[in-house]
Amino acid sequence: MAESAWSFLPKRALPEIAGLAQRPRRRDPAPREPQRAVRHHRTIFISDVHLGTRGCKAETLVDFLNRNQCQTLYLVGDIVDGWRLKYRWFWPAAHSAVVQAILRKIDTGTRVIYVPGNHDEIFRTYCGREIAGIEIAREAVHETADGKQLLVIHGDQFDAVIAYAKWLAYLGDWAYTVALQLNEWCHTARRVLGLNYWSLSAYLKQKVKNALEYICRFEEAVADDVRARGFDGVVCGHIHHAAIKTICGIVYHNDGDWVESCTALVEDARGHLEILRWADAGVRPLTVPAGHAAEELADAIPA
């Protein structure tokens, strides 16, 4: 079944990716590197990793997964970018390391729930099933430690471009890829100068009026639907804009992405949720308080 799930990929890719899911299950905890602080959470939510693209910050994500443990890990869509891999194969060792880091969490007792998005929509065919210990679901309901019911969805169903003009979504994806390439050049230059990670593409998105209006419409549409369904809140991804805010009584959480902001949503033992920004491997994470987007604290990072 695991192999058929990857049937949209080139045949040469199957041993490299699908083989990871068919590996012998190891029950012994993976050895940890010494002198590395490990944080423990009740729940972690990540989305929009886009494995299979050059913009994916795979090394940073591996560092995050190794240094953050949890009881439940939600993969909230677009973990693998099937749109890109279908036309151009790109899968370096770091991307396999992300898959292995997730599978190691299963081996050590973490429950992993995968809610596919639009870029990895091929896996929606397998909703209700389990592959390599990963539960696949069209959507999920998460109960926080303090009893709140949160709907977990990727969110692309609230994107009018995806719903009514998919060809435009593909065009937008191409333009976004170009922006991410510019972002990589900017990051490389800043690294040479000894500066911390800063996302040019996220900055441009914040400055474009239409992009801001789109984000607001998306957030309101999600909140309206979740309120009508009787949930206390929602966790989603899709728009690459990490945020925690209350919209007409609904607590809206967006866990961001791992191509621009490198953010995750985490829950502690009391049910408190916050956004962590893992800007660079080895860099201290930035905590975003409720009511703020991750990008709003970008200026707080020392340059």
N, C-alpha and C positions, 0 to 999 in steps of 0.2 A: 504494500500500500504506500509506503514511503516513497518508493521509486515512482509510482504513478502520479503522486502529488507533485513531483518535479518534472512531469513529462513535457511541460512547456519550455524547458531549458534545453540547450544543446546536449547531445548525447555525451560529449566529452566531460560535461559538468557533473553528470550523475555520480560517478565514483567519488568526486571530491565533496559534494554536499550531501546527497542522499545517503552516502556511505557513513556520514557522521551520525545520522539518525539510527543506523543499523549496527552501530558499534556494540561490542560487548558491554553490558551494563556493569559499571563499577560501583560498589556500595561503600568503599572506603573513602573518607573525605580526601579531597585533593590537598596536597601539601601547600602550605602558605609560605610566602616569603617572610623572613624575619623582619621585625621592627616596622611593620606596616599596620597602622591603626585600622581596625575593622569596625564599622558601625552596624548596629542591629536595628532593623525596622520590623514592624508588623507586616507591612505591605509596601511593595514598590511597583510603580506604573511607569513604563517607558513606551515610546512609540516613535514612528517615523525615523527609523534607523537607516533605512535605504541601503542595506547590504547589496553589493553588486554595483555600486556607483563610486566614482572617485571622490565625491563629496562626503561620503560616510566617514565619521570620526571613529573608526573601529578601535584603534588603540586606546583612545580615551574611554570608550564604552567598556572595553575589557578591564581597564583599571577600575572603573566604577563598579562593575559587577564583582570583581575580586575583593573590593574594599567595603562592600555593602551587602549584608546578609538580610534575609527576610523569610517570613513564613510563606507568603504568597507573592508571586511575581506575575503581573499582568503585562502581556505584550499587546499594546493597543493599536495594532495595525501598521502597515507599511514597514514591517521589519525587513523583508526582502523586497527589492525593487524589480518585480517581474517585468515591468514595462521596459526597463533598460536592458536587462539580461536577455530578453527575447530577441533584441536586435544587435546587441554587442556584449560579448562575454568579458566580464571583469570580476575577478574573484581572487584577490591576494590572500596570503596566509593570515593576515590580521582579521579578515572576515570569517574565516574558518574558526579563528580563536574566539570570536564572539559566540558562535554556535556552541563551541565546546564549553565556554564559560556558563552558558545557559543550561546545558545538559549536566554539567557538574552540580549545579544547584538542585536539579531533580535528584541526583544520586545522593545528595546530603539531606534530602527531606523537604525541599521547597516545592510547593505546588505551583505549577506554571500553567497559566491560562492564556491562550492565544486568540485574540479577536482580530481577524484579518481586516485589512483596509482595502483601498482601491488599487494600490500598486501590487499588493499580494493577494488579489481577489481570487486567484486560482485555488487558494486554500478554503474559500467559502464552500466549495464543493464538499469538503470534509467536516463541516460543522457538525458537532454532536459526536465526533469520533476522537480518538487519541492516537498520536504518532510520537513514538519514542518518549512516552510519558508526558507529552505536552497535550493538554486538553484544548480542543479547537471549538470555538463557539461564535455564532453570529453576533451576539451581545452577551453581556454577563451582568449580574447584579451583585454588587459588593456591599456587605454590611460592615460598617466601621465598628471599632471597639466600643464606641458610645452609642451604637444602635441605629445609626443613620443608614438609609438605603440609597446607594449610589448606582445609577445605571452606567455601565462601562461600554462605550461604543467607539468606533474609530471616528465617525462623524461625516464621512463623505456623502452620506445620503442627504445632508443638509446643504450641500454645495450644488447650486443651480447649474454650474458649468459641467460638473460631472453628470448630473441627472439629465440634462437636456442638450448638451453640446459636447460630447466626449471628444470630438476631434479638436475642439478648442482647448480642452484639458491637456491633450497631447502636445499642442503647440505651446501652451503655457509651461508644460514640463520641460520642453526644450529650452525655452527662454530662462527658466529657473536654473537649469543646468549650467548655462553660460554664466549666470550671476554667481553661482557657486564656484565656478572656475576662477572668476575674478577674485572671489573671496579667498581662495587658496593662495593666489599670488600675493594678496595683501597679507595673509597670515604668515607666509614664508618671509616676506620682507620684515614684518614686525619681529619674527623670531630671530632673524639675523641681527636686528637691532636690540635684542634682549627684552622685547616688550611682550606682555601677556596676550593671550588670544582675544581677538575682537572680530565680530562678524560684520563685514561690510554689507552683505546681503540683508542681514537683519536690520542694520541701520537704515539702508535705503527703503526697506519695506515700511519702517516706522515713519519715514518722511513723506511717503507718497499718500496723498489724501484718499485716493480710490482704494488703496490697500487697507487703510484704516477703516473706511466705511464697510468694506467687505468683511473684515474681522468682526466689527460690531454687529452686522446683520447675521453673520454665522452664529455668533454667541447667543444672540437673542432668539434665533430660530431653534437652536438646541434647547435653550432654557424653556421656551414655550412648550415644546413637545414633551420634555421631561416632566414639567409641572402637570400637564394634561394626563400623563400616565401615573401620577401619584407618587413619584420618587422625591426624595429630599435633595438630591443633587445628581451631578453627572461627572464622569471622567471621560475625556476624549482627547483626540490628537488632531491630525490632518492638516491644520493650518500653520503648523510650525510657530506657534505663538504661545509660550507658556504663561499661564495666568491662573489666579484664584480670585474669584469675585462673586458677589451675590447679585443675581439678576431677578428681580420680582419674586424674591423669596426662595429662589433656587440657587444653591451653591454650585457654581460652574468651575470645574477644574480642567485645565488643559496642561498636559505633561510636557508639551514642547516637542523637541526633536533632537537628533544626534547628527545633524549636518550643519546646523548653524549655532544654536545656543547651547547644545549639550546639556539638556536638563532632564530631570526625572521628578515625578511626584512621589512622595514617601509619606507613610502613615506610621505614627508611633503607637505605643501600647495603650495610650489613652484615647486614640481615635483622632488626634490632631494631624492634619495634613499640611505639608509645606512643599515648596519646590526647591530642589537642590540644583545648582548650576555647577557642573563639573567641567569648567572651562578648558583646562589642560590637564593631561596626566600628571599627577603629583602636585597639582595646585589645590590649595584648600578650597572646598566647595563654598559657594555663596548661597546663603539661605534667603529665600524670598518670603516675606511675611504675607499673610492673607490680604487680598485686595490689590496686589501689585503684580505686574507682569515681570517676567525674568529680565527682560531687556531694560526695564526701568532702572535696574541697579547696575547697569554696565559701567556707568561713570564711577561707581564706587570701587571698581577694581583698580589697584595701583598700576599706572602705566610704566 
